[in-house]
Amino acid sequence: MLEVDFIPNFIYQSTSGNISNNKSMILQYKNLYFISYNNTLNIWNFKTSTLVKSLRHKKYNISYFDISDSLLFVGFSSGLIQVYKLNNDFEKYLEYKIHTKRIINIVLENNLLISASADGLLMKYDLDFERGTCILQTSPLDVFDYKYKIFGIATGDATFTTIKNDKEHAIILDNRLKYLFILDDYSFLFIFRNNDVKIYDSSTDTYKEIKKLKKIKSAKRIDGKIFILGEKKLFSFIIKRNKNEFCLEEQKVVDINSNSIDFYVCNQTSCFITADNSFFSGKLKLEFHCKPITDLKRDKNDRICTLSKDKFIVWNVCTNTLICYNQIKLSEGLVFDVFSSYYVIGENNRILFVNFNDLKIFKILDNDVRGKNCVQISVSEYSKNFNEQKNEILGIAINQKINFYDTNIDFLDSLDLPDYVSSFKIYNNFYFVGLLNSKVYIYDKNKDLIKTLYGHSLPVTNINLSDKLIYTIGADKMLKIWGLDFGDCRKSIIANDSINLQILSDNLFIIGSTNLKYYIGYKIYYEKKYFDSNLLLLCKDFLIGANGNSISLYEIDKYELEKINEISEESEILTTNNINIINTSKYEEFIDILEDKNNYIKFNKFICGIGLGDLDSYLILLSATQIYSLIDLLFQCKNTIVASRIFCTLISMHKDIIMGYKRCDELRENLCIKMKDIRDKLGKNTYKIIFKTGEKI
């Protein structure tokens, strides 16, 4: 517990241990490697194994980034774009938002930043005047490329469009594109989602099949060559022109780890990142936890220890960051604790005693039972104040039995249990044991059962204790608070994916997840947003949070926590610059009309008085409820052609939402009947004109 009697505020400092996941991307610039990891862009120097800088957004994940002319462009899932200068401090140069969905590509042309987004907008942004204009508005974009002053756009409806000199040319593809490269004015390299690789010649409208690969994960154009990352190989192609057509000549094939998800090639050296959090390039390799962190503790040297199924890692706490001190690989790590001068690590079929200083294994206790075992380890809780010299007791629970050991690892005693153990804690000469029958049994030092706690629907996975209360978290995702005197359940709280909690004082505790929640007594006091750590460790001057295979460091502020509106803080980041993009007042008027379904007259007047291009920019921003309201209003629209145009646009932009609405088919049939009637009337009028004038039209 904290020594000070106040509610602390935890200030984010850094995150360590996160190299890559299955959505990461990598780019090399000089001797630095840029790797995206969810909402963070990490800048590494792998030759020195150091993290140079982390560019982190509190809320949104990174969907694209690139480097051009000493500028770094970062696009996010929300449509936000950030621009950084590639200097020593990576100073933020610009931030703007003219898209509503994830950024799929960013290209710098002179001083114009061209951005493509899944919202269907292709935009150009003037970096000097900070003004954005729309180049094209279409269906949600899949891929985009720009070269030789040609725009190449592939959309989700399997349409490929080129724009050159303000002239558009579109074709329908057999399949959606995954990657696109412009080769010259008329030739394009298509990599389809079914892994077909073809060259398309727009002048002759013909395809040339190159190769079909297994599971294409990534493709890049680097120094005029095309590199394609397959399931287990990296293919390198030279672009050649034979007579009047392009071809790809396979140059080199590199065998790789099947877990690789992205790559980069510089000076004929390939580097890769994997889905399980590692980087490798030739003999150079860096990795941390490949599996999620399941346990987190502090040792007697004030180092931080983390455990996953594949590794045990010890971290040094340095200025504002955590640095890996040492690590050992495990076959299947389950639990660990700090005992005497050892890390005691429980694997599936053995218990390891590992020396503090060099992480060498001192002793191994083999389990008698083969196969899958339930293993839990606990050290007497009063010994966790490492400055106090008391006799430590180590308890190792395997399946239905707990064995106790002294500091010389000599056997002391054992305790038989009625079921398999799921959690275990020694506290003030009492043994608190959670079993697979979802109950918690409390034994005294004489091994007599004194209380049984009932209430969880699934086994208890974590037990925390104070002098008066017991806190249990179960696999049923419930946190229950019990009284020590009578074993009565005083409060049940939904814990979501939280693994543990930290007790700050007798009536204050915190629990982590997507948000960090402060509880005073049994009531929630405050939620700190965008925390993203479900495993916590509270130390004297800082808080450690773990989530997945990474850990984050939070400094304890010297000032007490203030309740602030973090949403308003975020809104400063998301300030939009929609000049020439959207008429805000008209858009608000449109939304007001949708909220009043009975105002058909105002709806018809609005539809007839606005351009279809402006209307399209409103339609893409609609929520599901607003779309349903618009469909209901289209039944009363007087202009059938406009209503049909709106309905088709809604289908292309929001197909999943539209097709799930019960009145969709009814509106489609209604519009088809009205359009047929218009066509019949048009035919009759045309016939009358020909009959009366005697002239062909």
N, C-alpha and C positions, 0 to 999 in steps of 0.2 A: 504493500500500500504506500501511497505518497505520504511524505512526512508533513507537508503543508496542508492546511485545512481550507482549501478553496477549489473551485471547479476549473480545471485546467483547460486551456485551449491548445490543440495540437496543430502545429504548422508544418506542412509538407516540406521536406528537404530533397529527397532523392529516392529513386528506385534502383535496385540492383538485382542481378541474376537473370534479367530478361534479355535474351539475344534475339530469338525469333519464335514465331508460331506459324500455324498453317495459313495465315493471311499476310505474313510479313513480305516486304520487298527490300531489295538491296541495291545500292548504287555506290560506286567508288569514285572518289575525287582526290587526286594526288595520293597521299598516304593514309587518307581517312576513308572509313566505310560508314555509309548512312544506311541504317536499317530501321524500318518501321515496326512498331510493336503496339498494336491496338491504338491508343490515343497518344503515343509517344514516338518521336523520331530520335533514336539514339545515334550518336556520332562516336565511332570507335577508332582507336589505333590498335590494331590487333598484334602488331609487332611488339608492343609493350604491354598488351593485354589491359589497356586502360580505357575507361569510358571518358571521352573528352568533354562531351556536352549532351544534355537531354533537352529536347524541345517538346514540351508536354502541353496538351490541351486538357482541361479538367473534364470535359464532357464528351467530345466527339472523337471518333476514330479516324485515323488517316486512311484515305482511299487512294491517294496518288501523290508522288513527289518527283521532282526533277531538278537538275542544275543546268543553268545556261548563263553565260556572260557574268560569271562571279555572283550570280544570284541563285538562291535556293527557293523553289516554289513548293508549297505544301497545300494539298487539297484535302478537305475533310468530308465525312459522310453527310454533313448537314448542308454542304454547298459553300462553306466558308473557305477562303483562300488566304494564305499568309505568305509573305515574301520576306526573306532574310538575306542580309549581306554576308558573304563568305569571308568575314574577317575573324580576328581572334575571338571576339565576343559573340559572333553570330547575331549581330544586332538586327532586331525586327525592323524591316524597312516599310512594310505596308501590310494592311489587313482589310479585306473587304468581302462582301457577300452579295452576289447577284444571282445566285442559284439557290434552289430549294432542296435539291437532292445531291447525292454524292458526286464528287468530281471524278471524271474518268481519264482526263488528259489535260495537260497545260503545255502550251508552246509559246515561246517568246519570238516575236517577229519585229525587228527594229525596236520600237519602244511600246509595242502593243502586246498585251498578254492575251492570248487566245485560249479560252477554256471551254471544255465540253463536259456536259453533266447528264446524269440519268434523268433529269427533269425534261430532257428534250431540247434544251437551249444550247446553241453554239454562240458564245459571246466573245467580244473583243473589248479589252479594258485598256485605256490610255494611261500609262503610268505617270505621265507628266501632268495631265489635267484631271486625273482621277475620275474619269467618266467612262461609263460602260454603254455599249450599244449592242443590239442583237444582230447577228449574222443570219441565223436560221433558227426556226422553231418547228420542231417535228415530233415524232414519237420518241419515247425514251431511248437514249443512245446506248449502244453496246460498246463500240470502239470508234476511235477517231484518229486521223493522222493528217499532218499538214506538211507539204514539201512542194517545191517548185511553184509556189503560189497556187497550189491546188488543195482544196479541202476534200478529204475523203471521210464519209460518215456512214456507219452501219447502225441500223436501229433494231429495236426488239421485234419488229414485225418482218424481219428478214429482208429489209430493203437496203440497198447500197446506193448512196447519192454522192455525186461529185459536183463541186462548185468551182468554176474557173471563169474569171472575167465576168462575175455576176450571173453566169449562165449555169443552170442546174441540169444534171442528167441523172436519172434514177433507173435502177433495174431491180427486179425481184430475184432473190437468191433462193436456192433449194434449202439452205440451212442458215442458221444465225452464225455470225462471225465471232471468233474469240480474239483474233489479232489481225491487224491490217497494216500493210506497209506500201507506201506509194513509191514505185520504181521510176516512172517518168510520166510524161503528160498523159499517156494512154494505158500504161501497164501498172497493175496492182497485184501485190502478193496477198492472197486470202488464206488465213488459217481458220478453218471452221471448227465449230464446237464438237463435231463428230471426228475431229483429228485429221480431216483431209487437208492437204496443202496444195493450193493451185495458184497459177498465175492467170489473171484475167486481162484480156486485151479489149479495151472499150472501143477501139477503132474498128475491130472486126467482130466484136461481141462473141469472142471465143475463149475457151478455157484450156489451159495446159496443166495436166496433173503432174505434180512433182513427186510427192511421196505421202504415204499414209503411215503415221506414227502411232505408237501406243501412248495414250494418256499424256497429251501435251500440257505441261504445267506452266511454262513461261516461254516467251519469245521476245528477242530484242535485236535491234539493229545497232551494231557497234563498229565504228571505223569502216563503214561500207560493207560489212559482212552481216549475214543473218545467222543468229544463234537460236536454236530451239532446244528447250529442256524437255526431254521425254521422261518416261517412267524410271529408267535406269541409266540413261545415256544423255550426254550433251552433244548435239549435232552442230557442226559449223559448215556454213555454205558461203561460197563466193558467188556474187551476182554477176553473170556474164550475159553478153548480148551476141547471139548468133544470127547473122543476117538481119532479119526484121523482127526477131522475137527474143525475149529474155529467157534465161534458164538459170537454175541454181545448181552449181557444181559442188557436190559434197566434198569437203576438204578434210575434216577431222572428226573423230568420234571419241569422246571421253567417257569412260565408265564411272558412274557416280553412285552414291548412297541413294537407295530407293526412297528415302525419307526427304530428299532435297525438294524444296519448293520454289526457290528462286536462285539466281546466279548473277555474276558480272564477270566480264573478261577485260583485263587491262595488261598490255605488254605481253600478250600470249600466256598470261597466267589466269587461271580460272579460280573463282572463289564461290562458295555455296553456303546457303543457310538452309536449315532443316526445320521440319514441322515440330520437332521435339527439342527445340531450344539449343541449337549448336551452330557453330561456324567452322568451316574447314577450307583450307587452300593448300594443296600439296601436303607437306608434313606439318604445316601449321594448323592447330586445332584449338578451339576454345569452347567449353561447354560448362553449364551449371546443372541445375536440376532438370532432368528430362520429364519427370513425372511431377504431379502437383505436390506441393509441400503439405505435409500432414501433421508435423509437430514442430514446435518453436520454443527454445529455452535459452537462458543465460547461464554461462558457466562461472567458475570461481575466478577466472581471469578477466571477467567482464566482457567476454566475447559472446557473440550471438551464434547459436547453433540451430541449423535447420535440417529436417529429415524428410526425405521422400522415399518412395520404393526403390529408387535406383542409386541414391547418393546420400551421404551425410556430409554437410559443409559447415565449416567454422568461419565466421566473419569477424573482422576487426571493425570497430566503430571509429571512423576517422572524422575529420571535420566535414560535417554535413553529408556524409556518405558512408556506405558499407563496402568494404573491400574484402574479397575472398582471401582468407589466410591459408586454408588447407581443405582438402576434401578426400573422401574415400568412397569407392564404389561398393554397392551392396547388391546382394542377389534379390532380396525382397524385404526392404526395411519396413517395419511395422510401428515400433515405438522406441523412445529412448528417454533416458534421464541422466542427471549428473550425480555421481556417487563417489565419495572420497576423491581420488585423483584420476577418476576414469569417466569416460562416456560409456554408459551401459546401453547397448543397442540391441533391440529384439528383432531378429529376423524370423522367418517362418519356421525354420528347423534348428535354430541355434541362438545363443545369447553371446554377444561380443563385449569384451571389456577392452576399451581403447584408451591408450595413454593420452593425457591432455596435450602434451607438448609436441610430440612428433606424429600423432595419430597412428601409431603402430599398435597392432592387436596384442594385448597382454595375456588374455585368457579367453577360452571359448568353452561355453557350457552347451553341450548338445542336448536337444530335446529327445526324449525317449519315444514320443509319438510321431510317426511319420505322416506326411500329407499336410493338409491345411490345419493350422493351429490358431487358437485364439490366444494372443500374447499381450500382456499388459505389464508395465513396469512402474513402480512408484518408490520414491525415497521419502523418509519421514519428513513431514512438511516443516517442522521447526528448524531443521538443519539448513533450510534454504537461505537463512540469514548467515552467509558464509563467514562472517566475522566471529560468530559464536562457535565455541568448541564444544560440541555435544556428540554423544554416540549416535552415529547414523545407522539407520536400518534400511536395508534394501529389500523390497518385496518384488518377486517375479511371479506373475500369474500366468500359468499355461493351462488352457482349457478349464478344468474344474478344480484346480489346485493352486495354492499360493505357497511358494517357498520363501523363507526369510534368511538373509545373510548379514554378517557383520562386515566391518571395513576391511577385513582380511579375506573376504569372499568365502568365509567358512559358513557352512550350513548351521542355522539356529533352530528353526522350527518350520512347521507347515500348517496350512489350513485348508480343509476340504470344503468344497462348495456344492450346492445343489444343482447348479447348471453352469454352462460355459460363461467365462468372464467377458464382459464387453468394455468395462472401464474400472479403474482402481485408483484409490488415493489413501495414503497414510497421513493422518493429521492428529496431533496431540494424543498419541497412543491409542487412537481409534482407527479401525480399518473400514473404509467406505467402498463397497464393491457393487458395481452394476453388472447384472447378469443378462443373458439372452432372453430370459423370461420377462424382461422389461421392468423388473423390480430392482431396488437398491437396498442392499443388506448392510447394516451397521454392526460391527463386532468391536468388543473392547479388547484390551491387551491380553486378556485371558482366553480369547477366542470365543467368548460367549456372545450369542446374537442378542442384541438389545433392542433393535428397531428394524422394521421393514417398511420401505417407502413404496406405495402403490400410486400409479397415476399415468405413467407414460404408456403409450400404445405400442411403441417399438423400443428396442434396447437403448439404454443410456450410454452415450459415447464420451461424455465429458463431465467431470465433477469438480466444482470449485467450492471452497469453504471460507467462511469468516468465523468469528468467535460465536456468532448467534444464528447464522443462517447457512443452509446448504443450497447451492445452485447446480442444477443438473440440466444438461442439454441432451436430447435424445435423437435417435434416427427419425422420429416422427416430426422433427423440425420444431419442437416445442422446448422452451425454457421454463423450468418450474423452480419456484423458490419455496424452500421448506424451513420450518422452524426446527432448531436442534433439540429443544426441550421435549416436544411431544411428537415430532415427525409429521406435523400437519402441513399440507400444501397451502401456502398463503397467496400465491399468484402464479398464473400461467400466462406466458408471453410467446407470441409467434417468433421463432428465431430465424426463419428462412434458411439460408445456407451457412449460418454462423457455426463455427467449430467450437469456439470457446468464448469466454468473457473475461474481463479484468475488473477486479474490485479496487476502487480508489479509496473508499472510506466505509464506515459502517452502514451508511445509507446511500452511497453513490457507487454505481458501477457503469461500465461501458460495454457495448457489444457491437461487433463490426459486421458489415456486409456491404451492399452497394453504398449505404450510408452508415456513418458512425452514430450510434444512438446513445445518448446519455440518459440514465434512469436515476431519479432521486426517489428513494423508497421503492414503491412499486409502479410509479407513474413515469412516463417518458417526459424528459425535461427539454431536450433539444436534439435535432438531427443535423449532423454535418454532412452535406451532400458531396457526392462524387468521391467517396472514400475508397471503395473497392478493395477492401481487405476483410476476409472472413476469419482470420486467425490472428490473435493479438498477443503481444508481450509488453507489459508495462515495466519500464526501468526508472531509475531515479530522475534522469534528465531528459528522457526521450521515450517514445512509443514506437514499437516495431509492428508493422502489419504485413501479413503474407496473404497472397492470393495467387492461385495457380502455381507457377514455378518461379515467382519473383517475390522479393521482399522490399518494403518501403520504410523509410526512416522519417519520423515526425518528431520535431523538437517541441518540448513543452514550453509554451510561451510564459514569460514572467508576469504577464497580465492575465487576469481572470477571463474566462470565456464570456463573450458578449453575444447575445442573440442577434444575428445579422441576417438580412434577406439576401441569401446567396443567389437567388434567381435574378435580382436586380443587378448584382455584381456580374453575372454572366451576360446580361443583356448588353453591357458595355462592349463586350467582345463581339457580339452578334449584330452590331449596328450595320444596317444594310445601306447600300448606295444604289438605288434603283432608278437613277436618271435614265430616261429614254427606255425604260423597261416596263414600267407599270404605272398607271394612273391610280394613285392611292384612293382618292375621293370616289372615283367611279367604282373601284373594286369594293369599297365599303358599302356603297349604294347597292351593288349587286348582291352582296352577302345579306344585307337587310331585307331585300326582296325575297331571297331564298328562305329566310326565317319566317316570312309571312306567306304561307302557301296560298292563301285565298286572294291575294292581291294580283289577279290575272291581268287586269288592265295596265297596272304599272309595269308588270313583267313584259308584256307585249310592246309597250312604249319604249322600254329600256333596250330590248333586243333589236328593235328597228332603228334605234338611234346610235348604235355603236358598231364599230368595224369588227369584222370577224377575227382579224389578227389580234386586236386588243382583247376580245372575248376569249380567245385561246389561252392567253397569258393568265386569265382569271381561272379558267377551267382546271388547269394543271395544279392549282393551289388548293382545290376543294377537298374537304374531308368527306368521309363516307356518308355521314348524315346530310351534308349539303348536296351531295350528288343525288341522293334519293329524293330530296326536295325538288331539285331541278328536273328530274324525270317526271315527277308528278305535275309540275308546271308545264312541261312540254306537251302534255295532252291538250292544253288549252291554247297553245301557241297558234296565232292566226297565219303565220308565214310557214307553210309546210316545208319549203325548201331550206329555210334557216333552221327549223327544228330538226330536220334530217341531218343537216351539216353538224349541228351541235351533238346530236346523238352519235354520229360516226366518230367525232373527235373524242367524246367521252369513252367510247369503246377502245380507241387506240391508246388513250392515256391511262384509263382506270378499268381495264378489262375485267380483272378479278372481282372488283367491287360491283361493277355493272351486272355481270352475269349471275351474281349471287342475289340480286334483288328480284322480288316476285313479280313486279310490274314491267320488267325489262322486255319479256316476250310480247306482252300486251301492247306496249308502246311500239315495238318494231312492226307488228302486224298493222297497227293503226296507221303508222307512217307509210308503210308499203301500199295500203289501200288508197291513201290520200295522194301519194305520188303517182299511182296508176291513173287516178282520176284526172290529175293535172296533165299527164301524158295524153290521155284520150281527148281532153279538151284542146290541147295544143294541136293534135292531129286534125281535129275537126276544123279548127280555125285556119290551119294551113291549107286545107282542102278548099275552104270557102274563098280564100284569097286567090288561089290558083284558078278556081272556077270563074270568079268575077273578073279577074284581070287577064286571064289566059296566058299568064307568064309563069315560068318555072322559078322556083326559089332555091 
